[in-house]
Structure formats: structure tokens, C-alpha cells
Amino acid sequence: MATFHYNPHISVDCVIFGFDDEKINILLIKRKQIDKKVYALPGDLVKKGEDLDVAAARILSELTGLSNVYQEQFKTFGSPDRIQDPADIEWLKSIREHPEARVITVGYNAIIKTNDFEIHASSFAEEVMWHPIEKPQKLAFDHNDIANTGWAMLREKIKREPIVAFNLLPKKFTLRQLQTLYEAIVGNELDKRNFRKRMLRNKFIVPLDEKEQNVSHKPAQYFAFDKEIYKEDFAKDQWFLF
Amino acid sequence: MATFHYNPHISVDCVIFGFDDEKINILLIKRKQIDKKVYALPGDLVKKGEDLDVAAARILSELTGLSNVYQEQFKTFGSPDRIQDPADIEWLKSIREHPEARVITVGYNAIIKTNDFEIHASSFAEEVMWHPIEKPQKLAFDHNDIANTGWAMLREKIKREPIVAFNLLPKKFTLRQLQTLYEAIVGNELDKRNFRKRMLRNKFIVPLDEKEQNVSHKPAQYFAFDKEIYKEDFAKDQWFLF
């Protein structure tokens, strides 16, 4: 296999989360590996002369068909014993020119609406799927650690920058939809009354003069996320917000 | 030079800030390079089989004498054209076995009280110094970018976790000392009245029954940072703080 134009020491792993209007999923691939079913994050070596951000976009697209996803670097993983599982070693031998090389991997993460993107497996990915984050799944190498860290850091980012969450909602949404999203992010149920009370303190959540139509339950009011108000609120000098 | 036990592709750069009760400084080294005065961040190659965090501690200590500093990884820099300056290339040729190798560098940052630590140059550092961040200084490689990013990310961290700033103050401090620190971090003067009003909203800043002594001006009251109150305030579920 002609891998001579890859840098054998540096890889990128993509930790991509997708909200499907109900729950959060993580994008996984199944490797082409005879007799074995090994799930992994989409990830591969960086090319010689290739920038890290460029590599992250290329690798994600090559393996999963996803493109135009804004990925952010969150952490680099460089433990010398990242590769220990015999199945991983066997796979590296089948695909890499320097399977024994120590590989340091740069983690990138993102969260998107699953419905906005199509995925299809290619390159060494036999399958690609959205896997619910609440279901544990053993992954190759240290990918469980990378995935968990990527999720923890994304949650921290959402706390600081709620716009990341609101981007996952339709333009007009009900408070039930908003709560479903936040419950998926937080990972447990939230008290409805308390949630609504506290959420509506935020002036960037604007009530619309419109209700749900053709629903069997009592039609709920729609709300919208106001980017301008949000920006004003968050553009303030935040040094003293604590 | 016996550099065979180094991984020629991965380095660590340490972006260490120090508060000297007046201003914020960055820790720089001057390289041993004949005829040339090149300032750089303390940084070097990672050893084969060495963990990144361990490498960061070792490299900082070897070049600057600083140890027991809690450094945090903040970003990895992997632009393929990181090395362009002829002075840098010349220096790499004099010290590295593979001076042409593409090196990806992992940035670590920290902020400490300069008075708590002694520094002394060793290894390939000819000098080591605390350099005021307000004075621009051209650095080797892409170290200006690394230093600026490290500072920006540390400031963001201080916004989220003010304890990082309060750790830089003496156990009892005046509001003037607190303001000096924050002005150094923010990079400009702050309105005294407004600063005090907003700061004292934080219950973790506790007034002490004690004033300055032997000062020529009107003695100011001392305050203390209460870690327990701070923890309670910040341990709350912060999902709805916005």
C-alpha cells in the first residue's frame, strides 16, 4: 500500500457528535478487518506537509463522507502505550508502512444535526454509523479515552457558549424540544418547571406569536434564538461575571 | 550529539507566565547560538516512550530550573511551515540529528508567582528570564503565535475559573492588590469604583478584621479568598448560569 506520503508519527482522530432531535450520537466507523468487528473513531495519519486542520477535514470526509463540518482541536494524546490491543497491532501491520511507529494523535471535535448531513463509508471504513452515546461501545486504541475527553470538553464549551446547543434546534422550537436537547447533553432528566423558569431568564430566547399546529396534545408555543441579543449578552466584558 | 533517544517529530513548548505583584511576565530562554541573540520559549523534543505531560515537566526543568509547576496542555501546533527563519534552521542543524524533520509541537501553559520559584539557565539555554508580556519580543519559530495563543487561552480559563487568579495573591490582600492583578491580566486600567463594587459581589472574597500596617497612605482593609465558598458557588450545576 502506498502510504509513503504520510507522516507515520502524527494522526488526527475526529470525535463527531450528532443530535437527531432525541439523543446525542457519536460517529463511529467499523474497520475493514477480516474476522473482527472493531469500532473506532474516524482517524488516520496526517500527510507530509499537510496542516492539522486540513488533515482533520480530509480524514473525516474520506472515511465517512462528512464534509463542511467545523471541527475544533481539543487535545493531543501522546501516551507511549496507546497501541496495545493485538487486534489493533494486526490491523496496523496490514495497512501501515511503519506499523511500529509511535503515533501521537490530535483530537478534533464537533457537534452537528444528524439530519443535515449524509454519511457513507469509504477508504478503510467498512461501515459508518451514528452510535448513541448512552450505550457503551469498546473502541480501538485509546479511542474511548479520546471520545470521552472530546465529549467532556464539548459539554464545557456548551456551558460557556450556549449558541453551540441552540444551533442544533430548528429555527422555531418549543420548550419541550429545548428540554429534550438539554437532557440529552446533560445525560439525565431535568425538572420541567425549574428548567423553563431558568431558561426563560435568558433574553435571547424569544417567544414567537405562533403555536404548534396539527398536534394531538395541547399546542405549545414556539420560541426562537435571537443571535443579536445573545451576542450583546455575551460580548460584554465577562471578567466580572463570576 | 547523542540525540538518538529523542522522537524527532514531536516537541513540547512551555508557555509559562509569572506574576511579580505588578505585571505579568513570560518565561523566555536565549539560545546558545554564536553571534545571534535568539529568544524562544523553553521547548524541546519529546523522548521516545515519554508521555507528553512528563516531557513538558522535564523540558521546563532542564532549560529553566523550574519544577513542580502544574502545566496544562492547551493546543498543538502543526503547520508544515513552522520552521522558516534561517537562524532557526542553522540552530536546528547544530543541535538535532534530523534537523529537516517536520516537528509538531504540543503547547503547555501555566501561571505562577515569580517570587515562589527560582530560575536558572541550563542545557541549550544560555539565559533564562521573565519578560514583561506588554513588551513585544520576536521569538524563534512560530513561538510568538504559540505564546499569544497560550496567553489568550489562559485568560479564558481565568474568566471561567477565577481561582487561577486568586492563587497569585498573598493569603491576605487589599482591593488595590486585587485590582493591580486584574489590570495586569486584562491589559488595561480598570475603573476603581466599578471594579470594587462588582468584585465584592462575589461572596468568596471575604473581608478580614485587619488593616495594612506601617504604610504612608491610609491603611487599606485586608481580604481573603475563601476556597470553600468559591467551591460551593462553582460546584453548582452551571448549565443554567447563562
Chai-1 contact restraints between the chains, C-beta under 6 A:
chainA,res_idxA,chainB,res_idxB,connection_type,confidence,min_distance_angstrom,max_distance_angstrom,comment,restraint_id
A,H9,B,H9,contact,1.0,0.0,6.0,A-B,restraint_1
A,I10,B,I104,contact,1.0,0.0,6.0,A-B,restraint_2
A,G49,B,P80,contact,1.0,0.0,6.0,A-B,restraint_3
A,D51,B,S79,contact,1.0,0.0,6.0,A-B,restraint_4
A,L52,B,G78,contact,1.0,0.0,6.0,A-B,restraint_5
A,T76,B,T76,contact,1.0,0.0,6.0,A-B,restraint_6
A,T76,B,V106,contact,1.0,0.0,6.0,A-B,restraint_7
A,G78,B,L52,contact,1.0,0.0,6.0,A-B,restraint_8
A,S79,B,D51,contact,1.0,0.0,6.0,A-B,restraint_9
A,P80,B,G49,contact,1.0,0.0,6.0,A-B,restraint_10
A,I104,B,I10,contact,1.0,0.0,6.0,A-B,restraint_11
A,V106,B,T76,contact,1.0,0.0,6.0,A-B,restraint_12
A,K159,B,Q238,contact,1.0,0.0,6.0,A-B,restraint_13
A,P162,B,F242,contact,1.0,0.0,6.0,A-B,restraint_14
A,R198,B,F240,contact,1.0,0.0,6.0,A-B,restraint_15
A,Q238,B,K159,contact,1.0,0.0,6.0,A-B,restraint_16
A,F240,B,R198,contact,1.0,0.0,6.0,A-B,restraint_17
A,F242,B,P162,contact,1.0,0.0,6.0,A-B,restraint_18
